[in-house]
Amino acid sequence: MGFLKKLKDTFSSKQDNDYYLSGLSKSRTSFASKLKRLGSGFKGVDEDFLEELMIILLEADLGIETAEKIIRGVESKAIETKAKSMDEVNDILFEEMQTLYNSFEDEEFKFNEDGPTVILMVGVNGSGKTTTTAKLANKFKNEGKSVLLIAADTFRAGAVDQLKRWADRIGVDCVMGKNNADPASVIVDGCRQAKENGNDLIIADTAGRLQNKVNLMKELEKMHRVIDREIPEQPAAVWLVIDATTGQNGISQAREFTTATDVNGIILTKLDGSAKGGIVISIRNLLGLPVKYVGLGESVDDLKEFDIDSFIYSICGESDEE
């Protein structure tokens, strides 16, 4: 049985497979149809074939470094297995993508047993960070967690009000500061309220400024200090929100944030709006960070835990044109 057929069997048992198929339809139609066209003239894995495959990977937003790594793996495995058809090459390609993603070890997200668990949300303005913060709160609330939101993005006009409206909509509390207030002071207020109320989880929406990396670093360091003072050994996670439609520019942003703070996970928004889902593999290869959640639609329930098998099958399976 080929790799894709095995993946299909695995995928069929997954909980969120419908969300993945519908949310990644643009990437699937683009990627799978290009592979089909490449395969229509398949004569073997030669230099011309690999060059065409490289172009397809770049158009899918894997980026040059990641695409070259995949191509080297495909060439080596194709020679080793004496691949004679496009189906065999596709199986090698998809398995190389899975292997690359799984080649990193990740820290497990653990809830704090001695008080509230704190998640810091970081990312540039426009990435969907505030909306994603709310969607994440909704997800944890539906899992039975008592969630408190902190509107610590005090410098962006409307961010505080936006998060408060989301909090009211999904039925969780929200601690707000005044416009231009010190974000760390708002986080202190939120930590204290969460301890008093016995909340399980705090999710803080932080400012998304990148104009001055030094100031950003100092601000995030201060947030870490005050959180650890109020709730020892927290935050448990710092998750970076990236807009999938920004492509490789999103990875450049990620590099800036990873030098400013200890990011340990990625949330990729607007993946349903992009035909270039390969950014997932590029992020993994270049940053070594796990994609924790992906945005696969507009509704509050469309933020889904990332699953590499579901992702690969959903962009590599039969295209909607077939």
TATA-V11227 format. One record per backbone hydrogen bond with DSSP energy under -0.5 kcal/mol. NH is the residue of the N-H (numbers start at 1). CO is the residue of the C=O. If there is no record, write none. Layout:
# TATA-V11227
<<NH & CO> <NH & CO>>
This chain:
# TATA-V11227
<<6 & 2> <7 & 3> <8 & 4> <9 & 5> <10 & 6> <11 & 7> <12 & 8> <13 & 9> <13 & 10> <14 & 11> <17 & 14> <20 & 16> <21 & 17> <22 & 18> <23 & 19> <24 & 20> <25 & 22> <27 & 274> <28 & 24> <29 & 25> <30 & 26> <31 & 27> <32 & 28> <33 & 28> <33 & 29> <34 & 30> <35 & 31> <36 & 32> <37 & 33> <38 & 34> <39 & 35> <40 & 36> <41 & 37> <41 & 38> <42 & 39> <43 & 44> <46 & 44> <50 & 46> <51 & 47> <52 & 48> <53 & 49> <54 & 50> <55 & 51> <56 & 52> <57 & 53> <58 & 54> <59 & 55> <60 & 56> <61 & 58> <62 & 57> <67 & 63> <68 & 64> <69 & 65> <70 & 66> <71 & 67> <72 & 68> <73 & 69> <74 & 70> <75 & 71> <76 & 72> <77 & 73> <78 & 74> <79 & 75> <80 & 76> <81 & 77> <82 & 78> <83 & 78> <89 & 85> <90 & 86> <91 & 87> <92 & 88> <93 & 89> <94 & 90> <95 & 91> <96 & 92> <97 & 93> <98 & 94> <99 & 95> <100 & 96> <101 & 97> <102 & 98> <103 & 99> <103 & 100> <104 & 101> <115 & 112> <117 & 200> <119 & 202> <120 & 237> <121 & 119> <121 & 204> <122 & 120> <122 & 239> <125 & 208> <127 & 124> <132 & 128> <133 & 129> <134 & 130> <135 & 131> <136 & 132> <137 & 133> <138 & 134> <139 & 135> <140 & 136> <141 & 137> <142 & 138> <143 & 139> <144 & 141> <145 & 140> <147 & 145> <148 & 201> <149 & 173> <150 & 203> <151 & 175> <152 & 150> <152 & 205> <154 & 152> <156 & 153> <157 & 155> <159 & 156> <160 & 156> <162 & 158> <163 & 159> <164 & 160> <165 & 161> <166 & 162> <167 & 163> <168 & 164> <169 & 165> <170 & 166> <171 & 167> <172 & 167> <173 & 147> <175 & 149> <176 & 174> <177 & 151> <180 & 154> <181 & 178> <185 & 182> <186 & 182> <187 & 183> <188 & 184> <189 & 185> <190 & 186> <191 & 187> <192 & 188> <193 & 189> <194 & 190> <195 & 191> <196 & 192> <197 & 193> <198 & 194> <199 & 194> <200 & 146> <201 & 146> <202 & 117> <203 & 148> <204 & 119> <205 & 150> <205 & 203> <206 & 121> <206 & 204> <207 & 152> <216 & 212> <217 & 213> <218 & 214> <219 & 215> <220 & 216> <221 & 217> <222 & 218> <223 & 219> <224 & 220> <225 & 221> <226 & 222> <227 & 223> <228 & 224> <229 & 225> <230 & 226> <231 & 227> <234 & 231> <236 & 118> <237 & 118> <239 & 120> <240 & 238> <240 & 265> <241 & 122> <242 & 240> <242 & 267> <244 & 242> <244 & 269> <246 & 243> <247 & 244> <249 & 246> <250 & 247> <251 & 247> <252 & 248> <253 & 249> <254 & 250> <255 & 251> <256 & 252> <257 & 253> <258 & 254> <259 & 255> <260 & 256> <260 & 257> <261 & 257> <263 & 261> <264 & 238> <265 & 238> <266 & 290> <267 & 240> <268 & 266> <268 & 293> <269 & 242> <269 & 267> <271 & 295> <272 & 295> <273 & 270> <274 & 271> <278 & 60> <279 & 276> <280 & 277> <281 & 278> <282 & 278> <283 & 279> <284 & 280> <285 & 281> <286 & 282> <287 & 283> <288 & 283> <288 & 284> <289 & 283> <292 & 266> <292 & 290> <293 & 266> <294 & 304> <295 & 268> <296 & 294> <296 & 302> <302 & 299> <304 & 294> <304 & 302> <306 & 292> <311 & 307> <312 & 308> <313 & 309> <314 & 310> <315 & 311> <316 & 312> <317 & 313> <322 & 319>>
